[in-house]
Amino acid sequence: MKSVRKRVLCILLSVMILVIMLAGCGGTKSNDAGKGNTTDNTSTTTKESAPPVELRVEVFDRGNPGQTPVDNNYWTKWIQDNFGTPNNITMKFIAVPRSQEVDKLNIMMAANEAPDIVFTYNANVVYNYVKQGGLADLTNLIDEHGSNIKKLLGDEVLEYGRFNGRIYAIPAKRTMVGNTCSYIRKDWLDKLNMPLPTTTEEFYNTMKIFKEKNPGNVNGVIPWGLTGRIDWSAKGFLDSFTQNITEEEFATLPVWLRPGYKEGLKFLNRMYHEGLVSPEFAIDKDEKKLNSDASLGKVGFISKNLDFPLRNNPGINDALKKNVPGGVFVPVDTFTDYQGKYSKEVYAPNGIYNLIPKSSKRVVEAVKYLDWLARYDVIYYLQNGDEGVHHKVVDEIPQAIPFQGEKQLNSVQNIDYTLLINGMELGDKEKNAKAWTKSYAGYEDLAKIAYGISLKDGYTPFRFDRPIEADAKYNKLLEDKSVEMWVRLVTASPSEYDKLYDRLVDEYMKSGGQQVMDEKKAAYKAMKGN
């Protein structure tokens, strides 16, 4: 009996030991998890105690009057404190003059000395880097570290960074896609008891009356203010002459070969010889002459940037008010095509291209930084600053307060630090548009009308899903040649126009235009599965 009890006790003791051991194992598992956390913390502590890594980020130096140093100011320090230090990263901003950005970028990339994050608005520059294999492939890294990027941009915008099926650029989101708008002197129309012109024909007749009647009573009246960049200052007008065009033609033909373009430029040539456009447009490459003439009240019509006369700089409407009592440029939609539509180019949904060079040793940190910049709270603060200091909130819209000092914004909405956003981002399209119009103090109503016009019958440029190598190779040459062609053709003797047009276009095509067109046609057919 004792023996039995002894065996039972032994069994119970064994079971208890086993339970204790299992409990111990369970406890060890729990402790291991704790140690895992501790290890993570220790790892973090180790990272923090280790020398920080350096992340180099390009920043535009726009040379704005009164700006603080773009590479060392309140905002760069705020970024360091809120992203850099918590991640054991030293942020270093590399200033690049805005006017020289492509040239500087090419030099840095060629020498493998580019910052870890660079950017450009020029798609052809991006194509060229992709072709040369100079950019880091970000496809998998965005999946791993870019949840905020994907949420902010969505597939539509992020797709603009995809080439040959892989993501090599992280585009910014453009919150306002309106691009161009025309403006006319409302006080001149009122003096002549004329309505706003609503067709291309009415526009032409209005310009003739402006020339004949000179309602501003100025010396050297200029009905239509043009600049040397005809492709910009007369784009809407020339677009209105384009005849029925297929998507393939739109995607692949240079403007010189698009149906109707030759006739449109010929009509502009006629207007030049009738004295209806700026006589010295050809030498006004920096727009200073147009700005001056418009501010002094000599110009009756302008077709350019969406907000051109409303801006503080060059401040055309403000200056016009001072020089001509009652003088004002108002938005007008007047260029109609063969379908009666007001076709005009709008921006693609992407803005600037953010790039990470393949030579960078901080690709992961760069993606993490861009993902941090994609957070709404970060965007809001960088764009608006402190309430009561940099802005006030009216009807849920932050409105800028003029501010100078250490914490002043270096550019409008600190655009050079909010790399994932072009334009005010308030998380809602209607709020974004409302904020944009309210940024033009005194011209809010005109801005609202202008933005509506800029979107009406708008079209976006065609996007190829692969680099067009010939375009990257010949783009600068063909662009310079086009500027020369516009000037020569607009000013040519009417009797010589047709022959000159054909000869110059032939030279253009032999200078690389044919190669670009052929490659675009091949790429288009490949995209469409033909």
Secondary structure, DSSP 8 states (H G I E B T S, - for coil): -HHHHHHHHHHHHHHHHHHHHHHHHHHHHHHHHHHHHHHHHHHHHHHHHS--EEEEEEEEE---TT---TTSSHHHHHHIIIIIGGGTEEEEEEEEEGGGHHHHHHHHHHTT---SBEEES-HHHHHHHHHHT-B---HHHHHHH-HHHHHHHHHHHHGGGEETTEE--EEEEES----EEEEEEHHHHHHHT-----SHHHHHHHHHHHHHH-TT--TT-EEEE--S-HHHHTHHHHHTT--S--HHHHHHS-GGGSTTHHHHHHHHHHHHHTT-B-TTGGG-SSSHHHHHHHHTT-EEEEEEETTGGGSSSS-HHHHHHHHSTT--EEEE-----TTS---EE---SEEEEEE-BTT-S-HHHHHHHHHHHTSHHHHHHHHH-SBTTTEEEETTEEEE----STT--SSGGGTTT-TTEES---SSHHHHHHHHHHTSTT-HHHHHHHHHHHHTTEE-----SS--HHHHHHHHHHHHHHHHHHHHHHHS-GGGHHHHHHHHHHHHIIIIIHHHHHHHHHHHHHHTT-
